[in-house]
Amino acid sequence: MSMPTPGEVTIRQLSVNGTDLSPYVYELSIYESLFKPFRAAEVTITDTNNVMKNLEIKGNEDVEMSIECAGEIYTGKFKVLSPENGNSSQNMRVQGVKLNLVSEIFLKNKTTTVQKSFKNITGSDAVKKIFDELGVKGNLDASSSKGMIGENEPYIVSNLNPFEAIHGIRTRITGDKYKTGAYCFFEDKEGNYIFKQLEELFDNMSPVAKFTHKSTQGGNIKDMEGQSYNIIGFQEKTSFSPGGRFDIGDVMNSRKSAQVSTYSTSESKFNKGQVKDPAEGKKGGEFKVNDNYGSSGKPRSTTVIPHDKRLEKNSVQAEKSAEEQRYVQEVKNGPQCTIQVLMDSGIKCTVGKAVSADISQPIGDMTNAQSGNPIGGDMLVINLRHHIKMYNAKPKATTILELAKGGYNKGT
């Protein structure tokens, strides 16, 4: 029996409104992100039979996808967001078309507005009610939040898209077990929707795959057995690194509806505190409790302004602010990396789940003593991209994973 070729992939189905286009797929990318409550895909079609012209794709068409790699199946149901016509080949016999695909929830959000009043209900239950009204397939796995919203007066959502309404709620709530709120809202590879605290995801990391960064891969015949789990690309940087195109704070409390922080009235700014030694990751970025100012020189407690829509830019929740700001810095500045693996193993991965990465140590002359590479061990998948090339390329299918460890005291 012959062994399967690593990186090989079969597109079993890619249909638009029931018409199978899998024989015409030239390139395909599938994206998952902890920052977005939907999956996205990009597929390039090489059309030799005027199939695309006959379909007359305009947007909102149903797309079903089924991909097989190393015995695993990846499925997805999408909607066409928009088609993009490419250039014809020189012999005018081939037309290239790119289709941008998104999960159904993306278009539902664009065409739905929320006008609701919530009273004496937990924030997570309010999110469930908003999600249910979207009417999308898939379940919402939500962790319970603590306390009620709309206890004294109704919490009103007025003429907002569901994503904006959910964002406004999740920036204000916290949970029972974890001090930080930091609720993430995303879609996994199974098409289920997750509404959980980021700290909870890090705390419950159970690796779905183990990767090895072996620089001598191929030097031994036994390496054939583990080549599907070898890291073929590595860099110590991610798109959510400081200065990157994403900010891990996007899943925290730093955008749009509510800024949650302790606020110094003397300086008219948020108090960031002092970042401590990385080994003290749990304490890094703690907020000062007191500040000294005024002619008396006596310490005065930092003013806490309760939530009031009239004071939106200074809106705070003292219970979660210090811990949440500390945690965002711990994740953002903690160990993180980007790895590329064969889709043979990458197909098992999804955002919100962990992988175990055995990163090789630096080799060469060093002027300073090193205590070991902090990157590696159990790390959470923040962003993911499956990349498939259906032309003469080897390997044909790879997965790029952006990983974070969740602080210097997390993982193994």
Protein Blocks (a to p, Z undefined) as FASTA:
>chain_A
ZZddehiacdfbdceehiacklmpmbdcddddfkbccdcdddddddfklmmmmnopabjp
acdddddeehiacddddddfbdcdddddfkopaccdddddddfklmmmmmpccddddehi
afklmmmmmmmmnopacdddddddedjehklbccddehiafklmmmmmmmmgccfklmbl
oiacdddfkopacdddfklmmmmgccfbdcdddfkgojafklmmmmmmpcfbdcdddfkb
ghiabdfklmmmmghjbccddddfklopacebjaddfklmmlgopacfbdcedjkopacd
dddddddfklmmmgccfklmmmmmmmmmmmmmmccddddddfklmmmpcehiacdddddd
dedddfbdcebjfbgcjdddfbdcddddfbdcddfbdcdddddehiakgcZZ
